[in-house]
C-alpha cells in the first residue's frame, strides 16, 4: 500500500515493533533485578569497562593535551614571578639581618660603655657620633650633644677602651671634637708601670701615636700601658690612652723613636662618653656650665 506521498505503509509491522519493545523492556527489568539482587552482571560490566577504557583515553587525550600545553606555557611566567617574589623576600630578610647585626653590635658597645661607667669616678654622659670629617689630614668628628647639655671646649672624650679625643668647638646642640690621632693634638701621658711622664702626639694615622720626647735611656718597654697623667687639666688622670708598640733607641740621636697604638678603636667608635671631672665642674673660668646633668657614678 502506497500513500499519496509515495511512501509504502505496512500496518502489519507496527504490532511487531511494539512487541519487540515490550520484550526488551521486560528483559532489561529482569536483568536489572538479577544484577541488583545477585550481581550476575558484575563480570560483564567489568569486561565492558576494560573494552571501553582505550576509547575513553582516546576521547580524553585532546583535553589532557590542552591542559598540559596550557600548564607548560604558563608555568614559566609563574616561576619567574615566584622567583622575583623570593628574591625580594631574600633581600628584605638580608636587610633585616643586617639591621639586627648592627643592633646587636650597638648593644654590645652600649653594654661595654655601661661597664666602663662603673669603673670611673667622674661624672660622664654618653653621646653618639653624628659625623666624621672626610678630610684625611684632620681627624675630627661631630657628637650629638652641645652646650645646652653642659658640654664645654676642651672636655675629655673616652670610650669603653680608652681616651678618644676632646671637644674643640661647642655648639648649642652639637659639638666638634678632635681625635688623639690628629697631628695637631698632644696629650700628657705617663707610663702606668713606673710613672714616667711624657707627651703623646698624633701622627695623622688612626692607629699610631708618637712619643717624641723620651731620651734613649728612658725606662719604657714594648707593651707598656700609657695613661693620662692629669697634667694640663683637660684629661683626668688614670684613663688608658695607648699601648707602646715599638721602641727604637738610636745611639746618635738624643731621643728614642717610640710609637704606641691607641687603646680605643678610633676608626670604629660609635658611642663615646664625655667626662665632667670635679675640677672641670668647678671651673672658675665658666667653661663648665652649672646646668650639666650627667649620670652620677658611685665610688667602687
WOFENTA-V661505 format. One record per backbone hydrogen bond with DSSP energy under -0.5 kcal/mol. CO is the residue of the C=O (numbers start at 1). NH is the residue of the N-H. If there is no record, write none. Layout:
co: {CO;CO}
nh: {NH;NH}
This chain:
co: {1;3;7;10;10;11;11;12;13;14;15;16;17;18;19;20;21;22;23;24;25;26;27;28;29;30;31;32;33;34;34;34;35;39;41;42;43;44;45;46;47;48;49;50;52;53;54;55;56;57;58;60;61;62;63;64;65;66;67;68;69;70;71;72;74;75;76;77;78;79;80;81;82;83;84;85;86;87;88;89;90;91;92;93;94;95;96;97;98;99;100;101;102;103;104;105;106;107;108;109;110;111;112;113;114;116;116;117;123;124;125;127;128;131;135;138;139;140;141;142;142;143;146;146;147;149;152;155;156;157;157;158;162;164;165;166;167;169;171;172;174;175;176;176;177;178;179;181;182;182;185;187;188;189;190;190;191;196;198;199;200;201;205;208;209;210;211;213;214;215;218;221;224;225;226;226;227;228;230;234;236;239;240;241;241;242;243;244;246;247;248;248;249;250;254;256;257;258;259;259;260;260;261;264;265;265;270;272;273;274;275;276;277;278;280;283;289;295}
nh: {9;6;3;13;14;14;15;16;17;18;19;20;21;22;23;24;25;26;27;28;29;30;31;32;33;34;35;36;37;38;39;40;39;42;45;46;47;48;49;50;51;52;53;54;56;57;58;59;60;61;62;64;65;66;67;68;69;70;71;72;73;74;75;76;78;79;80;81;82;83;84;85;86;87;88;89;90;91;92;93;94;95;96;97;98;99;100;101;102;103;104;105;106;107;108;109;110;111;112;113;114;115;116;117;118;119;120;120;276;295;274;272;144;142;138;140;179;133;177;130;131;175;149;151;150;293;155;167;275;164;165;273;159;180;157;178;154;176;147;148;171;143;168;169;141;166;182;204;185;202;202;200;229;198;192;227;195;191;189;201;187;210;208;203;260;201;214;215;256;218;220;224;244;192;241;242;190;238;233;156;239;228;163;263;264;226;261;223;259;249;250;257;251;253;216;258;248;211;245;246;209;262;243;266;268;269;129;127;158;125;277;123;281;282;283;286;292;124}
